[in-house]
Amino acid sequence: MDLRSQQTGLAESVFSKSLANRGQRILESADWYVWGCSPIYDGGKVHVFFSRWQGDHGNWLTNSEIAHAVADNPEGPYEVIGTVLKGRGGGHWDADTVHNPTIHRFNGQYLLYYIGNNLAVANRNKAHHASTQRIGLAISDSISGPWTRINDTGLILDTSSNRKDWDSYLTTNPALLHHPGGQLWLYYKAWDRNNDDLRKMGVAFAEKPEGPYQKYEKNPVISFASINSQVEDAYVWYEEGKYHMIMRDMGVYNERCGLYLWSENGLDWSEPMLAYKQSNYYFPDEPILRFERPQLLMKEGKPSYLFMALMGGEYNTSSGAVLKINKT
């Protein structure tokens, strides 16, 4: 679906209006860059699965790992439990970085979707390190692990074998929806390097976590190619008879803000509205920075807190950023 947008301004969504006007940083560290905080309630605690890496900011492409932290309250403080998933090395598709987790509970199990890459393959092909990004899944019977990659390999969504397709370059940034009909719908980003060089969103369907995941024949479901713009980092949920999506704007309106869309069927999406404002609205004592990787802490089927990644902070690295969602 090719969407358009008035670039002079967007209507503000009810979701945006419900956000608290002050945010809280979490998991700040002098030793680690922290990214992509995905929260879930379990056992009366808030558990967060997040990406972290050392060195420079760009090292998320080379040596990111996924860690687990827990707190009594969504705004912290958090105790870091430790690393739960790392790159496996060798010839595996996720040999190097594992990144951008999203955590879900399904039929008594915990599903940890993530992305990974293989730098050796990218280097051999003289390609961008992102070119080998694919989507994987690790499963556990306990929120505390251990985590086992599905089907031994972990890989659940590969690229198209047709190089002309919009998703033949990479598949990345999973967003899982437990469809009210019982299926698992996996929304994902692809970078259409072979056509217009824009990032778009598609969806694939599965009956069970291990798949197979069947891509929707009318993908992509989200595209702003008509205005030469793009999006990424979707989070999707079902509430009160409608499907809802928030995502990072990459130029549709303002790349420092987020977009909100809704749908009657999860496939045909509305024109965008504002999902959240730029960072200085919620963090007025900090410079204007860019939010990424929006994730929701759900409580009784409704969003209760918005978690995002944000550069800067006390140690000038990056951390989680949490915004309370007030009832409307």
Order of alpha helices (4+ residues) and beta strands (2+ residues): alpha-beta-beta-beta-alpha-beta-beta-beta-beta-alpha-beta-beta-beta-beta-beta-beta-beta-beta-beta-beta-beta-beta-beta-beta
